[in-house]
Amino acid sequence: MPKYTIAWMPGDGVGKDVMQATRIVLDRLGLDAEYVPADIGWEFWVNEGNPLPDRTIETLKRTDCALFGAITSKPREEAAAELRPELRGRGLSYFSPIVRLRQLFNLHTNLRPCRAFRGNPLNRLGDDIDLVVFRENTEGMYGGIEWFPLPERVAAAMADAEVGHPERMKQWFDKGLENVALSTRVMSRQGCESICRRSFEYAQRFGRRSVTLVEKPNVLRETGGLMTRVFREIASEYPGVEAWEANVDAICMWMLKSPQDYDVLVAENMFGDIVSDLCAGLVGGLGFAPAANIGDDYAVFEPTHGSAPKYDGMDVVNPIAMLLTAKMMLDWLGESEMAGRLESAVAAVIEAGEVRTYDMAQVRAGSAGTASTTAMAEAVAALL
């Protein structure tokens, strides 16, 4: 009987390509695991009206963790238009399956490390950037509580809450509720405490010098204010770690100027998503950005990048983000020796510069960035 049971979810587009590449590396490592196929993605939305079938949820409940490639998401109208004809007009509404997974399994922590590897021609700001983003994963702007058009009962409740400021609601009624969309940013003290504490625990455990809160409390006074107050409370329990605060807009400038000044960053769901893509850009792009969705008892590992449909099946995209995502899975499973070997092999291939995918096409003569997804995976596997 295998030591581990892992749900295998390629998803959409290049998710299939990078997952195939990752299997080459995992097999070479000799991970004692059974990989259980699980359906997720656009194909199942189009043909079944559900991008995350119930059978997939049941499969995940029987596994130790899940490895996930990429997902395609589209606005509501576009999604509805792509349904099979017999499914249209039945009130089906597209939702992000990865967001639903995060909420169903309470995968509260989205961990996104961004490290610059020596020899990467895309490291324009240096090889010494090493950032880790802790993103709250179940609340905030991605909580999924939205309306369009704005229901009268919701508008009435908002008007009741705006005591002393009737002009704020009058503008929406004047424009017609049928013309108004509303997305909410709902945050709890528990969610803020969880993500802040985990960021400080990580910093303390791995000798990181600082944790920076990325927020906007001067404008988002209630939700941002709650996050800021909780951050300060938690920070007081970790005197050995410096606690910094930055507005989300300002840090986008400061990190482009001096990314080496930062270490661990913690943020609400949407701000964490934004700033982690910025971090990825500092170390070479999304092809180098792994991620993990971690809960108390379960975890889903997925790279930060999307499905890139135009490259689907072409075997050209950079699989390093997916390989490093597998490294995070190995760490979570307790296979630290395998995880270390995998990261070292990735670093060695990047530094050697002999195998490069199209996004790495720069600088070195004879390295035109023409390697395939599979070739990159095989180069890493050869060093294992």
C-alpha positions in Angstrom: 0.0 0.0 0.0 1.5 3.4 -1.0 2.6 5.7 1.8 0.6 8.7 0.4 -2.6 9.1 -1.6 -2.6 12.3 -3.6 -5.5 13.8 -5.6 -4.2 14.5 -9.1 -6.0 17.5 -10.6 -4.4 18.9 -13.9 -7.3 21.3 -14.4 -7.3 23.4 -17.6 -4.9 24.6 -20.3 -1.2 24.3 -19.4 -2.1 22.8 -16.1 -2.1 19.5 -17.9 1.4 20.2 -19.4 3.1 21.2 -16.1 1.5 18.4 -14.2 2.8 15.8 -16.7 6.2 17.4 -16.3 6.0 17.2 -12.5 5.1 13.5 -12.6 8.4 12.9 -14.4 10.2 14.5 -11.4 8.2 12.9 -8.7 8.7 9.4 -10.2 12.4 10.0 -10.4 12.4 11.1 -6.8 10.7 7.8 -5.9 7.9 9.3 -3.9 5.8 6.4 -2.6 2.4 7.7 -3.6 -0.8 6.8 -5.4 -2.0 9.6 -7.7 -5.8 9.6 -7.9 -7.3 11.4 -10.8 -9.9 14.1 -9.9 -12.1 16.1 -12.2 -12.0 19.9 -12.0 -12.1 22.8 -14.5 -13.7 24.3 -17.5 -14.5 21.1 -19.3 -16.8 20.0 -16.4 -18.5 23.4 -16.3 -19.3 23.3 -20.0 -20.5 19.7 -20.0 -22.0 19.3 -16.5 -22.7 22.8 -15.3 -20.3 22.3 -12.3 -16.5 22.9 -12.5 -16.0 21.1 -9.2 -18.2 18.0 -9.3 -19.4 16.4 -6.1 -17.4 13.2 -7.0 -14.2 15.3 -6.9 -15.0 16.6 -3.4 -15.5 13.0 -2.2 -12.2 12.0 -3.8 -10.3 14.7 -2.0 -11.8 13.6 1.3 -10.1 10.2 0.8 -6.7 11.6 0.0 -3.8 13.1 2.0 -3.5 16.2 -0.1 -4.0 17.4 -3.7 -1.8 18.6 -6.5 -3.5 21.0 -8.9 -2.3 22.4 -12.2 -4.3 25.5 -13.3 -7.9 26.7 -13.7 -9.8 28.8 -16.3 -12.3 31.3 -15.0 -14.5 33.7 -17.0 -17.2 36.3 -16.2 -20.7 35.1 -15.6 -22.1 36.0 -19.0 -19.2 34.4 -20.9 -19.4 31.3 -18.8 -23.1 30.9 -19.3 -22.7 31.3 -23.1 -20.3 28.3 -23.2 -22.6 25.8 -21.5 -23.9 23.0 -23.5 -27.3 24.1 -25.1 -29.3 21.7 -22.9 -27.8 23.3 -19.7 -28.5 26.9 -20.6 -31.4 28.8 -19.0 -31.4 26.5 -15.9 -30.0 29.2 -13.5 -26.5 27.7 -13.4 -23.9 30.2 -12.3 -20.2 29.8 -12.7 -18.0 29.9 -9.6 -14.3 29.5 -9.1 -13.6 25.9 -8.1 -10.4 26.7 -6.4 -12.1 29.4 -4.3 -14.8 26.9 -3.4 -12.1 24.3 -2.5 -10.4 26.8 -0.2 -13.7 27.4 1.6 -15.0 23.8 1.7 -11.8 22.5 3.3 -11.0 25.7 5.2 -7.7 26.1 3.5 -7.1 29.3 5.4 -3.5 30.0 4.5 -2.2 30.7 1.0 1.6 30.5 1.2 3.5 31.9 -1.8 7.3 32.0 -1.6 9.2 34.0 -4.3 12.9 33.3 -4.4 15.4 34.6 -7.0 17.6 31.7 -8.3 21.1 32.4 -9.3 21.7 32.4 -13.0 18.1 33.3 -13.9 18.4 36.0 -16.7 15.1 37.5 -15.5 16.5 38.5 -12.1 17.0 42.1 -13.0 17.0 43.3 -9.4 19.5 40.8 -8.1 19.8 37.1 -7.0 19.3 37.9 -3.3 15.5 38.4 -3.3 13.7 35.9 -1.0 10.1 36.8 -0.2 7.3 34.9 1.4 3.6 36.0 1.1 1.0 34.8 3.6 -2.4 35.5 2.1 -5.7 34.9 4.0 -7.5 32.4 1.8 -11.2 32.2 2.7 -12.5 35.7 3.5 -11.9 39.3 2.3 -12.8 40.4 -1.2 -12.8 36.9 -2.5 -15.4 35.7 -0.1 -17.9 35.4 -3.0 -20.7 37.5 -1.5 -21.8 39.6 -4.5 -25.0 40.9 -6.2 -26.0 42.2 -9.6 -28.4 43.8 -9.9 -28.4 45.0 -6.3 -31.5 43.5 -4.5 -33.8 46.1 -2.9 -33.6 44.3 0.5 -29.8 44.6 0.5 -30.0 48.3 -0.6 -32.5 48.9 2.2 -30.3 47.3 4.8 -27.4 49.4 3.6 -29.5 52.5 3.8 -30.5 51.6 7.4 -26.8 51.2 8.3 -25.9 54.6 6.8 -27.3 56.6 9.7 -26.5 60.3 9.3 -25.2 59.8 5.7 -28.3 59.5 3.6 -26.5 61.1 0.6 -24.2 58.0 0.3 -27.1 55.7 -0.5 -29.2 58.2 -2.4 -26.7 58.1 -5.3 -27.2 54.4 -5.8 -31.0 54.6 -5.7 -30.9 57.5 -8.1 -28.8 55.4 -10.6 -31.3 52.6 -10.4 -30.6 49.4 -8.4 -30.7 47.4 -11.7 -27.5 49.3 -12.7 -25.6 48.6 -9.5 -23.3 45.7 -8.6 -22.0 45.1 -5.1 -19.0 43.0 -4.0 -18.3 42.7 -0.3 -15.1 42.5 1.8 -16.0 40.5 4.8 -13.3 39.8 7.4 -13.4 38.2 10.8 -11.1 38.6 13.8 -10.5 34.9 13.7 -9.4 35.0 10.1 -7.1 37.9 10.7 -5.6 36.3 13.8 -5.0 33.0 12.0 -3.1 34.5 9.0 -1.1 37.0 11.1 -0.1 34.4 13.7 1.1 32.0 11.0 3.2 34.6 9.3 5.0 35.5 12.6 5.4 31.8 13.5 7.0 31.2 10.1 9.3 34.2 10.5 10.4 33.0 14.0 10.9 29.4 12.9 13.0 30.2 9.9 14.9 33.2 11.2 13.2 35.8 9.1 13.8 39.3 10.3 10.5 41.0 9.6 6.8 40.6 8.8 5.1 43.4 6.9 1.3 43.9 6.9 0.0 44.9 3.5 -3.4 46.8 4.0 -5.3 50.0 3.3 -6.8 51.0 6.7 -6.9 54.7 5.9 -9.6 54.0 3.3 -11.0 50.6 4.3 -11.4 51.7 7.9 -13.4 48.8 9.3 -11.9 45.8 7.5 -8.5 47.3 7.2 -8.7 48.7 10.7 -9.5 45.2 12.1 -6.6 43.6 10.3 -4.2 46.3 11.5 -5.3 46.1 15.1 -5.0 42.3 15.1 -1.6 42.4 13.4 -0.3 44.7 16.1 -1.7 42.5 18.9 0.0 39.4 17.4 3.2 41.2 16.7 3.6 42.1 20.4 3.9 38.3 21.1 7.0 38.0 18.8 9.5 40.6 20.0 12.3 39.0 18.0 10.6 39.7 14.7 10.2 43.3 13.4 6.6 44.3 12.5 6.1 46.7 9.6 3.0 48.1 8.0 2.5 49.4 4.5 -0.4 50.5 2.4 -0.9 48.2 -0.6 -0.4 50.9 -3.2 2.8 52.2 -1.6 4.4 48.8 -1.1 4.1 48.1 -4.9 6.4 51.1 -5.4 8.8 50.3 -2.5 9.2 46.7 -3.5 10.2 47.7 -7.0 12.8 50.0 -5.6 14.2 47.9 -2.8 12.8 44.3 -2.7 15.7 43.2 -0.5 14.3 45.3 2.3 11.3 42.9 2.7 11.0 39.4 4.0 7.6 38.0 5.0 4.4 39.8 3.9 0.9 39.1 5.2 -2.3 40.3 3.6 -6.0 39.9 3.2 -7.2 37.7 0.3 -7.2 40.1 -2.7 -4.3 42.2 -1.5 -2.3 39.0 -1.0 -3.1 37.9 -4.5 -2.0 41.2 -6.0 1.3 41.6 -4.0 2.3 38.0 -4.6 2.1 38.5 -8.3 4.3 41.5 -7.9 6.8 39.4 -5.9 6.7 36.8 -8.7 7.7 39.5 -11.2 10.7 40.4 -9.1 12.1 36.9 -9.3 11.4 36.1 -13.0 7.7 35.9 -13.4 4.9 33.4 -12.7 6.9 30.6 -14.2 8.9 30.7 -10.9 6.1 31.2 -8.4 4.8 28.2 -6.5 1.9 28.3 -3.9 0.1 26.2 -1.4 -3.4 26.3 0.1 -3.0 25.0 3.6 -5.6 24.1 6.2 -5.5 22.4 9.6 -5.9 18.9 8.1 -5.7 19.2 4.3 -3.8 21.1 1.7 -4.1 21.8 -2.1 -0.9 22.7 -3.9 -1.1 24.8 -7.0 1.3 27.2 -8.8 0.4 30.9 -8.9 0.0 31.0 -12.7 -3.2 30.5 -14.6 -4.2 28.2 -17.4 -2.7 30.2 -20.4 -5.1 28.6 -22.9 -3.2 29.7 -26.0 -0.3 27.4 -24.9 -2.5 24.4 -24.1 -0.9 21.2 -25.2 2.1 22.9 -26.9 4.6 21.7 -24.3 6.3 25.1 -24.1 5.5 26.7 -20.8 7.9 26.9 -17.9 7.2 24.1 -15.3 9.5 25.4 -12.6 6.6 27.0 -10.6 4.8 23.6 -10.6 8.0 21.7 -9.7 8.5 24.1 -6.7 4.9 23.6 -5.8 5.5 19.9 -5.6 8.5 20.7 -3.4 6.1 22.5 -1.0 3.9 19.5 -1.0 6.9 17.3 -0.1 7.7 19.6 2.8 4.1 19.5 4.0 4.1 15.7 3.9 7.3 15.6 5.9 9.5 14.5 3.1 12.1 17.2 3.7 15.0 15.3 2.2 13.2 14.8 -1.1 12.0 18.4 -1.0 15.6 19.7 -0.6 16.9 17.5 -3.4 14.2 18.8 -5.7 14.8 22.5 -4.9 18.6 22.0 -5.3 18.1 20.3 -8.7 15.9 23.2 -9.9 18.4 25.7 -8.7 21.3 23.8 -10.5 19.4 23.7 -13.8 18.6 27.4 -13.7 22.2 28.4 -12.8 23.7 26.1 -15.5 21.6 28.0 -18.1 21.7 25.2 -20.6 18.0 24.4 -20.6 15.6 27.3 -20.8 12.0 27.6 -21.7 10.7 30.5 -24.0 10.2 32.9 -21.1 13.9 32.6 -20.1 15.2 33.5 -23.5 17.9 36.1 -22.8 21.6 36.8 -22.2 23.6 33.7 -22.7 24.8 32.7 -26.1 23.5 29.3 -27.2 20.6 29.5 -24.8 17.7 30.8 -26.9 15.0 29.7 -24.6 13.7 26.9 -26.8 13.4 24.0 -24.3 10.1 22.4 -24.0 8.2 21.9 -20.7 9.1 18.2 -20.8 12.8 18.9 -21.5 13.0 21.2 -18.5 11.4 18.6 -16.2 13.8 15.9 -17.6 16.8 18.2 -16.9 15.7 18.5 -13.3 15.0 14.8 -13.0 18.5 14.0 -14.4 20.0 15.7 -11.3 18.0 13.7 -8.8 
